[in-house]
Amino acid sequence: MRRIVVAEGVFLALASCLVAVLPGLGLTAALGAGFGNLFMSAALPFRISMLAVGIWVALVIVGAALATDAAATRASRITVREALIHL
């Protein structure tokens, strides 16, 4: 059961990374152009570091796996009766 919960958490983390790509790229380009024109009278070059993207996605996945595993471990230690009391 814990593996299912962790897999769901990792899937949601990957889905959130995919959903965040387009707004992130758009905001990066807009802020680079805006701040570049404001401070240097020229737009900043739009470059993406694939290493940084990979590190960020890996951190998101590891964080999601650890968070969901901790929650699933705590939830698996209580009885159904104790869980229903909290409702």
Biopython code that builds the backbone (N, CA, C, O; Angstrom):
import numpy as np
from Bio.PDB.StructureBuilder import StructureBuilder

atoms = [
    (1, "MET", "N", (0.819, -1.189, 0.000)),
    (1, "MET", "CA", (0.000, 0.000, 0.000)),
    (1, "MET", "C", (0.869, 1.261, 0.000)),
    (1, "MET", "O", (0.553, 2.241, -0.675)),
    (2, "ARG", "N", (1.963, 1.226, 0.761)),
    (2, "ARG", "CA", (2.835, 2.401, 0.797)),
    (2, "ARG", "C", (3.429, 2.686, -0.571)),
    (2, "ARG", "O", (3.579, 3.846, -0.954)),
    (3, "ARG", "N", (3.770, 1.632, -1.315)),
    (3, "ARG", "CA", (4.352, 1.837, -2.649)),
    (3, "ARG", "C", (3.372, 2.529, -3.583)),
    (3, "ARG", "O", (3.775, 3.345, -4.412)),
    (4, "ILE", "N", (2.098, 2.213, -3.456)),
    (4, "ILE", "CA", (1.083, 2.851, -4.298)),
    (4, "ILE", "C", (1.002, 4.342, -3.975)),
    (4, "ILE", "O", (0.914, 5.176, -4.876)),
    (5, "VAL", "N", (1.031, 4.667, -2.690)),
    (5, "VAL", "CA", (0.963, 6.075, -2.282)),
    (5, "VAL", "C", (2.203, 6.829, -2.754)),
    (5, "VAL", "O", (2.096, 7.950, -3.253)),
    (6, "VAL", "N", (3.371, 6.224, -2.600)),
    (6, "VAL", "CA", (4.609, 6.871, -3.045)),
    (6, "VAL", "C", (4.612, 7.033, -4.565)),
    (6, "VAL", "O", (5.025, 8.075, -5.075)),
    (7, "ALA", "N", (4.154, 6.010, -5.293)),
    (7, "ALA", "CA", (4.095, 6.109, -6.752)),
    (7, "ALA", "C", (3.144, 7.223, -7.181)),
    (7, "ALA", "O", (3.423, 7.941, -8.141)),
    (8, "GLU", "N", (2.037, 7.370, -6.483)),
    (8, "GLU", "CA", (1.110, 8.456, -6.802)),
    (8, "GLU", "C", (1.753, 9.820, -6.544)),
    (8, "GLU", "O", (1.586, 10.748, -7.335)),
    (9, "GLY", "N", (2.482, 9.939, -5.444)),
    (9, "GLY", "CA", (3.169, 11.195, -5.143)),
    (9, "GLY", "C", (4.219, 11.537, -6.186)),
    (9, "GLY", "O", (4.346, 12.696, -6.581)),
    (10, "VAL", "N", (4.969, 10.546, -6.632)),
    (10, "VAL", "CA", (5.990, 10.776, -7.667)),
    (10, "VAL", "C", (5.326, 11.134, -8.992)),
    (10, "VAL", "O", (5.804, 12.013, -9.708)),
    (11, "PHE", "N", (4.226, 10.458, -9.320)),
    (11, "PHE", "CA", (3.495, 10.790, -10.551)),
    (11, "PHE", "C", (2.993, 12.235, -10.517)),
    (11, "PHE", "O", (3.109, 12.954, -11.509)),
    (12, "LEU", "N", (2.443, 12.656, -9.395)),
    (12, "LEU", "CA", (1.977, 14.034, -9.280)),
    (12, "LEU", "C", (3.131, 15.032, -9.370)),
    (12, "LEU", "O", (2.970, 16.117, -9.929)),
    (13, "ALA", "N", (4.286, 14.674, -8.826)),
    (13, "ALA", "CA", (5.455, 15.552, -8.927)),
    (13, "ALA", "C", (5.895, 15.698, -10.384)),
    (13, "ALA", "O", (6.202, 16.800, -10.837)),
    (14, "LEU", "N", (5.925, 14.584, -11.111)),
    (14, "LEU", "CA", (6.290, 14.650, -12.536)),
    (14, "LEU", "C", (5.261, 15.447, -13.331)),
    (14, "LEU", "O", (5.622, 16.238, -14.203)),
    (15, "ALA", "N", (3.985, 15.239, -13.033)),
    (15, "ALA", "CA", (2.937, 15.982, -13.732)),
    (15, "ALA", "C", (3.052, 17.474, -13.442)),
    (15, "ALA", "O", (2.854, 18.293, -14.340)),
    (16, "SER", "N", (3.366, 17.834, -12.217)),
    (16, "SER", "CA", (3.504, 19.254, -11.886)),
    (16, "SER", "C", (4.704, 19.871, -12.592)),
    (16, "SER", "O", (4.665, 21.041, -12.974)),
    (17, "CYS", "N", (5.768, 19.095, -12.767)),
    (17, "CYS", "CA", (6.930, 19.604, -13.517)),
    (17, "CYS", "C", (6.552, 19.871, -14.968)),
    (17, "CYS", "O", (6.946, 20.886, -15.541)),
    (18, "LEU", "N", (5.789, 18.960, -15.558)),
    (18, "LEU", "CA", (5.365, 19.150, -16.946)),
    (18, "LEU", "C", (4.432, 20.344, -17.096)),
    (18, "LEU", "O", (4.536, 21.096, -18.065)),
    (19, "VAL", "N", (3.526, 20.521, -16.145)),
    (19, "VAL", "CA", (2.589, 21.644, -16.206)),
    (19, "VAL", "C", (3.309, 22.972, -15.993)),
    (19, "VAL", "O", (2.887, 23.994, -16.534)),
    (20, "ALA", "N", (4.382, 22.973, -15.221)),
    (20, "ALA", "CA", (5.097, 24.202, -14.906)),
    (20, "ALA", "C", (6.042, 24.663, -16.007)),
    (20, "ALA", "O", (6.546, 25.784, -15.953)),
    (21, "VAL", "N", (6.293, 23.815, -17.009)),
    (21, "VAL", "CA", (7.284, 24.150, -18.034)),
    (21, "VAL", "C", (6.885, 25.395, -18.839)),
    (21, "VAL", "O", (7.670, 26.339, -18.926)),
    (22, "LEU", "N", (5.707, 25.418, -19.416)),
    (22, "LEU", "CA", (5.315, 26.543, -20.276)),
    (22, "LEU", "C", (5.241, 27.871, -19.530)),
    (22, "LEU", "O", (5.821, 28.851, -19.998)),
    (23, "PRO", "N", (4.556, 27.948, -18.396)),
    (23, "PRO", "CA", (4.578, 29.227, -17.681)),
    (23, "PRO", "C", (5.983, 29.631, -17.231)),
    (23, "PRO", "O", (6.328, 30.812, -17.238)),
    (24, "GLY", "N", (6.782, 28.647, -16.842)),
    (24, "GLY", "CA", (8.150, 28.949, -16.403)),
    (24, "GLY", "C", (9.004, 29.515, -17.519)),
    (24, "GLY", "O", (9.753, 30.470, -17.310)),
    (25, "LEU", "N", (8.895, 28.933, -18.700)),
    (25, "LEU", "CA", (9.663, 29.448, -19.838)),
    (25, "LEU", "C", (9.186, 30.840, -20.234)),
    (25, "LEU", "O", (9.996, 31.722, -20.519)),
    (26, "GLY", "N", (7.874, 31.033, -20.249)),
    (26, "GLY", "CA", (7.332, 32.351, -20.596)),
    (26, "GLY", "C", (7.739, 33.426, -19.608)),
    (26, "GLY", "O", (8.138, 34.520, -20.007)),
    (27, "LEU", "N", (7.644, 33.125, -18.329)),
    (27, "LEU", "CA", (8.036, 34.107, -17.314)),
    (27, "LEU", "C", (9.533, 34.387, -17.349)),
    (27, "LEU", "O", (9.956, 35.525, -17.146)),
    (28, "THR", "N", (10.330, 33.366, -17.603)),
    (28, "THR", "CA", (11.778, 33.563, -17.695)),
    (28, "THR", "C", (12.127, 34.500, -18.847)),
    (28, "THR", "O", (12.948, 35.403, -18.689)),
    (29, "ALA", "N", (11.510, 34.288, -19.990)),
    (29, "ALA", "CA", (11.774, 35.151, -21.141)),
    (29, "ALA", "C", (11.308, 36.574, -20.872)),
    (29, "ALA", "O", (12.015, 37.530, -21.190)),
    (30, "ALA", "N", (10.122, 36.720, -20.288)),
    (30, "ALA", "CA", (9.588, 38.060, -20.024)),
    (30, "ALA", "C", (10.438, 38.809, -18.997)),
    (30, "ALA", "O", (10.758, 39.982, -19.187)),
    (31, "LEU", "N", (10.800, 38.128, -17.910)),
    (31, "LEU", "CA", (11.623, 38.794, -16.895)),
    (31, "LEU", "C", (13.020, 39.104, -17.413)),
    (31, "LEU", "O", (13.579, 40.153, -17.095)),
    (32, "GLY", "N", (13.590, 38.201, -18.207)),
    (32, "GLY", "CA", (14.912, 38.457, -18.782)),
    (32, "GLY", "C", (14.895, 39.671, -19.693)),
    (32, "GLY", "O", (15.806, 40.498, -19.657)),
    (33, "ALA", "N", (13.859, 39.774, -20.509)),
    (33, "ALA", "CA", (13.754, 40.932, -21.398)),
    (33, "ALA", "C", (13.490, 42.209, -20.599)),
    (33, "ALA", "O", (14.089, 43.251, -20.862)),
    (34, "GLY", "N", (12.589, 42.114, -19.623)),
    (34, "GLY", "CA", (12.244, 43.303, -18.834)),
    (34, "GLY", "C", (13.405, 43.827, -18.010)),
    (34, "GLY", "O", (13.719, 45.016, -18.063)),
    (35, "PHE", "N", (14.046, 42.946, -17.248)),
    (35, "PHE", "CA", (15.174, 43.391, -16.423)),
    (35, "PHE", "C", (16.383, 43.773, -17.268)),
    (35, "PHE", "O", (17.112, 44.707, -16.932)),
    (36, "GLY", "N", (16.594, 43.055, -18.359)),
    (36, "GLY", "CA", (17.707, 43.414, -19.232)),
    (36, "GLY", "C", (17.524, 44.804, -19.821)),
    (36, "GLY", "O", (18.461, 45.602, -19.834)),
    (37, "ASN", "N", (16.328, 45.099, -20.304)),
    (37, "ASN", "CA", (16.054, 46.431, -20.850)),
    (37, "ASN", "C", (16.080, 47.498, -19.768)),
    (37, "ASN", "O", (16.495, 48.627, -20.028)),
    (38, "LEU", "N", (15.646, 47.164, -18.567)),
    (38, "LEU", "CA", (15.613, 48.134, -17.475)),
    (38, "LEU", "C", (17.015, 48.511, -17.003)),
    (38, "LEU", "O", (17.304, 49.688, -16.790)),
    (39, "PHE", "N", (17.873, 47.527, -16.840)),
    (39, "PHE", "CA", (19.179, 47.787, -16.247)),
    (39, "PHE", "C", (20.320, 47.904, -17.254)),
    (39, "PHE", "O", (21.312, 48.575, -16.971)),
    (40, "MET", "N", (20.207, 47.267, -18.427)),
    (40, "MET", "CA", (21.325, 47.269, -19.371)),
    (40, "MET", "C", (20.941, 47.747, -20.757)),
    (40, "MET", "O", (21.776, 47.727, -21.661)),
    (41, "SER", "N", (19.719, 48.170, -20.949)),
    (41, "SER", "CA", (19.209, 48.645, -22.238)),
    (41, "SER", "C", (19.312, 47.583, -23.336)),
    (41, "SER", "O", (19.415, 47.918, -24.516)),
    (42, "ALA", "N", (19.286, 46.339, -22.958)),
    (42, "ALA", "CA", (19.293, 45.234, -23.916)),
    (42, "ALA", "C", (18.725, 44.004, -23.225)),
    (42, "ALA", "O", (18.984, 43.764, -22.046)),
    (43, "ALA", "N", (17.951, 43.230, -23.971)),
    (43, "ALA", "CA", (17.355, 42.029, -23.391)),
    (43, "ALA", "C", (18.430, 41.009, -23.037)),
    (43, "ALA", "O", (19.417, 40.859, -23.757)),
    (44, "LEU", "N", (18.236, 40.320, -21.941)),
    (44, "LEU", "CA", (19.164, 39.265, -21.556)),
    (44, "LEU", "C", (18.962, 38.055, -22.463)),
    (44, "LEU", "O", (17.836, 37.777, -22.875)),
    (45, "PRO", "N", (20.025, 37.340, -22.777)),
    (45, "PRO", "CA", (19.864, 36.156, -23.638)),
    (45, "PRO", "C", (19.043, 35.073, -22.927)),
    (45, "PRO", "O", (19.189, 34.858, -21.724)),
    (46, "PHE", "N", (18.193, 34.409, -23.678)),
    (46, "PHE", "CA", (17.332, 33.357, -23.136)),
    (46, "PHE", "C", (18.040, 32.029, -23.305)),
    (46, "PHE", "O", (18.109, 31.492, -24.410)),
    (47, "ARG", "N", (18.571, 31.492, -22.197)),
    (47, "ARG", "CA", (19.282, 30.218, -22.220)),
    (47, "ARG", "C", (18.743, 29.331, -21.110)),
    (47, "ARG", "O", (18.413, 29.802, -20.021)),
    (48, "ILE", "N", (18.660, 28.053, -21.402)),
    (48, "ILE", "CA", (18.171, 27.093, -20.425)),
    (48, "ILE", "C", (19.278, 26.078, -20.147)),
    (48, "ILE", "O", (19.833, 25.486, -21.073)),
    (49, "SER", "N", (19.587, 25.884, -18.893)),
    (49, "SER", "CA", (20.585, 24.901, -18.491)),
    (49, "SER", "C", (19.888, 23.556, -18.272)),
    (49, "SER", "O", (19.113, 23.398, -17.329)),
    (50, "MET", "N", (20.165, 22.605, -19.137)),
    (50, "MET", "CA", (19.544, 21.292, -19.002)),
    (50, "MET", "C", (20.029, 20.578, -17.736)),
    (50, "MET", "O", (19.293, 19.777, -17.160)),
    (51, "LEU", "N", (21.248, 20.859, -17.306)),
    (51, "LEU", "CA", (21.751, 20.299, -16.055)),
    (51, "LEU", "C", (20.912, 20.796, -14.886)),
    (51, "LEU", "O", (20.515, 20.011, -14.026)),
    (52, "ALA", "N", (20.640, 22.098, -14.853)),
    (52, "ALA", "CA", (19.825, 22.665, -13.780)),
    (52, "ALA", "C", (18.407, 22.107, -13.807)),
    (52, "ALA", "O", (17.824, 21.834, -12.757)),
    (53, "VAL", "N", (17.852, 21.937, -15.004)),
    (53, "VAL", "CA", (16.505, 21.361, -15.130)),
    (53, "VAL", "C", (16.497, 19.934, -14.590)),
    (53, "VAL", "O", (15.585, 19.552, -13.857)),
    (54, "GLY", "N", (17.497, 19.155, -14.944)),
    (54, "GLY", "CA", (17.583, 17.780, -14.468)),
    (54, "GLY", "C", (17.732, 17.690, -12.958)),
    (54, "GLY", "O", (17.104, 16.850, -12.313)),
    (55, "ILE", "N", (18.566, 18.560, -12.397)),
    (55, "ILE", "CA", (18.751, 18.576, -10.943)),
    (55, "ILE", "C", (17.454, 18.965, -10.257)),
    (55, "ILE", "O", (17.078, 18.359, -9.253)),
    (56, "TRP", "N", (16.758, 19.981, -10.791)),
    (56, "TRP", "CA", (15.508, 20.431, -10.191)),
    (56, "TRP", "C", (14.450, 19.323, -10.229)),
    (56, "TRP", "O", (13.772, 19.087, -9.229)),
    (57, "VAL", "N", (14.303, 18.652, -11.354)),
    (57, "VAL", "CA", (13.315, 17.572, -11.474)),
    (57, "VAL", "C", (13.672, 16.431, -10.522)),
    (57, "VAL", "O", (12.788, 15.854, -9.888)),
    (58, "ALA", "N", (14.953, 16.103, -10.418)),
    (58, "ALA", "CA", (15.376, 15.044, -9.499)),
    (58, "ALA", "C", (15.065, 15.416, -8.051)),
    (58, "ALA", "O", (14.608, 14.571, -7.281)),
    (59, "LEU", "N", (15.306, 16.667, -7.675)),
    (59, "LEU", "CA", (14.996, 17.109, -6.318)),
    (59, "LEU", "C", (13.495, 17.061, -6.042)),
    (59, "LEU", "O", (13.076, 16.679, -4.949)),
    (60, "VAL", "N", (12.697, 17.443, -7.018)),
    (60, "VAL", "CA", (11.239, 17.409, -6.853)),
    (60, "VAL", "C", (10.769, 15.968, -6.666)),
    (60, "VAL", "O", (9.934, 15.694, -5.804)),
    (61, "ILE", "N", (11.301, 15.050, -7.467)),
    (61, "ILE", "CA", (10.891, 13.646, -7.365)),
    (61, "ILE", "C", (11.322, 13.039, -6.029)),
    (61, "ILE", "O", (10.534, 12.353, -5.379)),
    (62, "VAL", "N", (12.552, 13.285, -5.622)),
    (62, "VAL", "CA", (13.032, 12.754, -4.341)),
    (62, "VAL", "C", (12.234, 13.351, -3.183)),
    (62, "VAL", "O", (11.857, 12.642, -2.250)),
    (63, "GLY", "N", (11.982, 14.648, -3.249)),
    (63, "GLY", "CA", (11.181, 15.289, -2.196)),
    (63, "GLY", "C", (9.781, 14.724, -2.111)),
    (63, "GLY", "O", (9.272, 14.491, -1.015)),
    (64, "ALA", "N", (9.147, 14.499, -3.258)),
    (64, "ALA", "CA", (7.801, 13.924, -3.273)),
    (64, "ALA", "C", (7.815, 12.501, -2.729)),
    (64, "ALA", "O", (6.927, 12.116, -1.968)),
    (65, "ALA", "N", (8.809, 11.728, -3.112)),
    (65, "ALA", "CA", (8.890, 10.338, -2.632)),
    (65, "ALA", "C", (9.093, 10.304, -1.116)),
    (65, "ALA", "O", (8.450, 9.512, -0.426)),
    (66, "LEU", "N", (9.967, 11.143, -0.599)),
    (66, "LEU", "CA", (10.205, 11.166, 0.847)),
    (66, "LEU", "C", (8.982, 11.650, 1.615)),
    (66, "LEU", "O", (8.641, 11.092, 2.658)),
    (67, "ALA", "N", (8.325, 12.680, 1.107)),
    (67, "ALA", "CA", (7.152, 13.224, 1.798)),
    (67, "ALA", "C", (6.002, 12.228, 1.815)),
    (67, "ALA", "O", (5.360, 12.031, 2.847)),
    (68, "THR", "N", (5.741, 11.600, 0.672)),
    (68, "THR", "CA", (4.629, 10.648, 0.638)),
    (68, "THR", "C", (4.965, 9.372, 1.407)),
    (68, "THR", "O", (4.074, 8.763, 1.999)),
    (69, "ASP", "N", (6.221, 8.960, 1.410)),
    (69, "ASP", "CA", (6.602, 7.775, 2.182)),
    (69, "ASP", "C", (6.436, 8.039, 3.675)),
    (69, "ASP", "O", (5.963, 7.170, 4.407)),
    (70, "ALA", "N", (6.815, 9.214, 4.127)),
    (70, "ALA", "CA", (6.658, 9.539, 5.544)),
    (70, "ALA", "C", (5.182, 9.551, 5.930)),
    (70, "ALA", "O", (4.810, 9.012, 6.972)),
    (71, "ALA", "N", (4.344, 10.157, 5.106)),
    (71, "ALA", "CA", (2.911, 10.200, 5.407)),
    (71, "ALA", "C", (2.291, 8.804, 5.356)),
    (71, "ALA", "O", (1.471, 8.460, 6.207)),
    (72, "ALA", "N", (2.673, 8.010, 4.376)),
    (72, "ALA", "CA", (2.122, 6.658, 4.263)),
    (72, "ALA", "C", (2.578, 5.771, 5.419)),
    (72, "ALA", "O", (1.816, 4.925, 5.887)),
    (73, "THR", "N", (3.787, 5.955, 5.873)),
    (73, "THR", "CA", (4.292, 5.173, 7.007)),
    (73, "THR", "C", (3.500, 5.497, 8.269)),
    (73, "THR", "O", (3.102, 4.597, 9.009)),
    (74, "ARG", "N", (3.273, 6.792, 8.513)),
    (74, "ARG", "CA", (2.482, 7.182, 9.686)),
    (74, "ARG", "C", (1.052, 6.670, 9.577)),
    (74, "ARG", "O", (0.483, 6.200, 10.562)),
    (75, "ALA", "N", (0.473, 6.758, 8.391)),
    (75, "ALA", "CA", (-0.911, 6.319, 8.206)),
    (75, "ALA", "C", (-1.045, 4.812, 8.361)),
    (75, "ALA", "O", (-2.082, 4.333, 8.820)),
    (76, "SER", "N", (-0.027, 4.063, 7.992)),
    (76, "SER", "CA", (-0.114, 2.604, 8.084)),
    (76, "SER", "C", (0.006, 2.101, 9.521)),
    (76, "SER", "O", (-0.308, 0.945, 9.805)),
    (77, "ARG", "N", (0.454, 2.957, 10.413)),
    (77, "ARG", "CA", (0.645, 2.545, 11.805)),
    (77, "ARG", "C", (-0.597, 2.737, 12.669)),
    (77, "ARG", "O", (-0.620, 2.274, 13.810)),
    (78, "ILE", "N", (-1.625, 3.402, 12.162)),
    (78, "ILE", "CA", (-2.830, 3.589, 12.962)),
    (78, "ILE", "C", (-3.916, 2.629, 12.486)),
    (78, "ILE", "O", (-3.911, 2.180, 11.340)),
    (79, "THR", "N", (-4.822, 2.333, 13.366)),
    (79, "THR", "CA", (-5.905, 1.422, 13.016)),
    (79, "THR", "C", (-7.001, 2.176, 12.267)),
    (79, "THR", "O", (-7.023, 3.406, 12.246)),
    (80, "VAL", "N", (-7.896, 1.428, 11.662)),
    (80, "VAL", "CA", (-9.027, 2.041, 10.947)),
    (80, "VAL", "C", (-9.886, 2.830, 11.933)),
    (80, "VAL", "O", (-10.361, 3.921, 11.617)),
    (81, "ARG", "N", (-10.079, 2.280, 13.117)),
    (81, "ARG", "CA", (-10.892, 2.960, 14.120)),
    (81, "ARG", "C", (-10.278, 4.317, 14.485)),
    (81, "ARG", "O", (-10.997, 5.312, 14.577)),
    (82, "GLU", "N", (-8.957, 4.368, 14.691)),
    (82, "GLU", "CA", (-8.290, 5.636, 15.011)),
    (82, "GLU", "C", (-8.404, 6.622, 13.860)),
    (82, "GLU", "O", (-8.575, 7.820, 14.083)),
    (83, "ALA", "N", (-8.310, 6.129, 12.638)),
    (83, "ALA", "CA", (-8.420, 7.007, 11.477)),
    (83, "ALA", "C", (-9.825, 7.590, 11.361)),
    (83, "ALA", "O", (-9.983, 8.759, 11.012)),
    (84, "LEU", "N", (-10.837, 6.788, 11.650)),
    (84, "LEU", "CA", (-12.216, 7.265, 11.546)),
    (84, "LEU", "C", (-12.568, 8.250, 12.655)),
    (84, "LEU", "O", (-13.476, 9.064, 12.486)),
    (85, "ILE", "N", (-11.885, 8.192, 13.758)),
    (85, "ILE", "CA", (-12.125, 9.151, 14.850)),
    (85, "ILE", "C", (-11.783, 10.571, 14.399)),
    (85, "ILE", "O", (-12.435, 11.526, 14.819)),
    (86, "HIS", "N", (-10.776, 10.715, 13.558)),
    (86, "HIS", "CA", (-10.323, 12.042, 13.109)),
    (86, "HIS", "C", (-11.231, 12.679, 12.075)),
    (86, "HIS", "O", (-11.056, 13.850, 11.736)),
    (87, "LEU", "N", (-12.209, 11.918, 11.563)),
    (87, "LEU", "CA", (-13.125, 12.481, 10.576)),
    (87, "LEU", "C", (-14.133, 13.294, 11.233)),
    (87, "LEU", "O", (-15.002, 13.858, 10.569)),
]
sb = StructureBuilder()
sb.init_structure("model")
sb.init_model(0)
sb.init_chain("A")
sb.init_seg("    ")
for serial, (resi, resn, name, xyz) in enumerate(atoms, 1):
    if name == "N":
        sb.init_residue(resn, " ", resi, " ")
    sb.init_atom(name, np.array(xyz, "f"), 0.0, 1.0, " ", f" {name:<3s}", serial, name[0])
structure = sb.get_structure()
